[in-house]
Every structure is written in C-alpha cells, then in structure tokens.
Amino acid sequence: MKNGDFKELLKSIDQARKIHSGRMKPSRASKFSPIIVTNIRKKLHVSQAKFAYLIGVSIDTLQNWEQGRRVPEGPALALLKVAETNPKAVMKALYAPSH
C-alpha cells in the first residue's frame, strides 16, 4: 500500500471514530423509513419471505426494517435504494440465473 493511501485510510478511521462517538457529524446520512421498505417490497409483488430470500437477509431482519426496529445499512441499503428507483431492473437482476 502506498504511504499516501495508508494516511488516507488512517484519516478515515479517525473520522469514523469521531462520528461513532458523536464528536463529528457524518458528511452524508441515509435515512430509510419502514414504509419505504414495505412499499419497495409491495412494488415488487413479493412476500416478506421471498423478498428476504432475494436480497439475502433473514425474514426477521426484513420484518425489523419494515416495523422500524432496525435500519438497513451497507449493501442492503444500496440495493433498496436501487429497488426504490427501478424495481424492474432489480427483479431482473435478482432472478437472473447465476453462471
């Protein structure tokens, strides 16, 4: 790893610590309400069990999102944002046969 890249990584870790401890606000934050998760699933016309399976989470996780007890993060949040914008593309990708 190049020295400059390593310094950038250390800077990012320091920022993450400050954000986690409340000493710094994140530069961007994604908020996703439970209603949005439910609406996305309904747009796709699938059950909770099928949707959870398709996006690779447990049904408990999906139910927690839909009931507002938890908030999707990371790749799941990214996938939900794409599904909200273009549900047909997501369904096409999720139902595509794997190689």
C-alpha positions as CSV (number, residue, x, y, z in Angstrom):
1,M,0.0,0.0,0.0
2,K,1.3,3.4,-0.9
3,N,2.1,5.8,2.0
4,G,-0.5,8.4,0.8
5,D,-3.2,5.7,0.7
6,F,-2.3,4.5,4.2
7,K,-2.5,8.0,5.6
8,E,-5.9,8.5,3.9
9,L,-7.1,5.2,5.5
10,L,-5.9,6.3,8.9
11,K,-7.7,9.6,8.4
12,S,-10.9,7.8,7.5
13,I,-10.7,5.5,10.6
14,D,-10.2,8.6,12.8
15,Q,-13.3,10.2,11.3
16,A,-15.3,7.1,11.8
17,R,-14.3,7.0,15.5
18,K,-15.4,10.7,15.9
19,I,-18.7,10.1,14.1
20,H,-19.4,7.0,16.3
21,S,-18.6,8.9,19.5
22,G,-20.8,11.8,18.5
23,R,-17.9,14.3,18.2
24,M,-18.4,14.7,14.5
25,K,-21.4,14.6,12.2
26,P,-21.3,12.3,9.1
27,S,-20.9,14.1,5.8
28,R,-23.8,12.2,4.4
29,A,-26.5,10.1,6.1
30,S,-29.1,7.9,4.5
31,K,-32.5,7.6,6.1
32,F,-34.8,4.9,5.1
33,S,-38.2,4.7,6.7
34,P,-40.0,1.4,7.4
35,I,-42.8,2.5,5.0
36,I,-40.3,2.8,2.1
37,V,-39.0,-0.8,2.7
38,T,-42.6,-2.1,2.8
39,N,-43.5,-0.1,-0.3
40,I,-40.5,-1.4,-2.3
41,R,-41.4,-5.0,-1.4
42,K,-45.0,-4.4,-2.4
43,K,-43.9,-2.8,-5.7
44,L,-42.0,-6.0,-6.5
45,H,-45.2,-8.0,-5.7
46,V,-43.4,-10.5,-3.4
47,S,-44.0,-11.8,0.1
48,Q,-41.7,-10.9,3.0
49,A,-40.2,-14.4,2.9
50,K,-39.5,-14.2,-0.9
51,F,-38.1,-10.6,-0.7
52,A,-35.8,-11.5,2.3
53,Y,-34.5,-14.5,0.3
54,L,-34.0,-12.5,-2.8
55,I,-31.9,-9.8,-1.1
56,G,-30.0,-12.2,1.1
57,V,-31.3,-11.3,4.6
58,S,-33.3,-13.2,7.1
59,I,-37.1,-12.7,7.3
60,D,-36.5,-11.4,10.9
61,T,-34.2,-8.7,9.5
62,L,-36.7,-7.7,6.9
63,Q,-39.5,-7.6,9.4
64,N,-37.4,-5.4,11.7
65,W,-36.8,-3.0,8.9
66,E,-40.5,-2.9,8.0
67,Q,-41.5,-2.4,11.6
68,G,-38.9,0.3,12.2
69,R,-36.9,-1.6,14.9
70,R,-33.8,-1.7,12.7
71,V,-32.5,0.3,9.7
72,P,-30.9,-1.2,6.6
73,E,-27.2,-0.5,6.1
74,G,-24.4,-1.1,3.7
75,P,-25.1,-3.2,0.6
76,A,-28.7,-3.8,1.7
77,L,-29.4,-0.1,1.8
78,A,-27.8,0.4,-1.6
79,L,-29.9,-2.4,-3.1
80,L,-33.1,-1.0,-1.5
81,K,-32.3,2.5,-3.0
82,V,-31.9,1.0,-6.5
83,A,-35.1,-1.1,-6.0
84,E,-37.0,2.0,-5.0
85,T,-35.9,3.8,-8.2
86,N,-36.0,0.9,-10.6
87,P,-37.8,-2.2,-9.2
88,K,-38.0,-4.0,-12.6
89,A,-34.2,-3.8,-13.0
90,V,-33.7,-5.2,-9.5
91,M,-36.1,-8.1,-10.1
92,K,-34.4,-8.8,-13.5
93,A,-31.0,-8.9,-11.8
94,L,-32.2,-11.0,-8.8
95,Y,-34.0,-13.5,-10.9
96,A,-31.1,-13.8,-13.5
97,P,-29.6,-17.3,-13.5
98,S,-26.1,-17.4,-11.9
99,H,-23.2,-18.6,-14.0
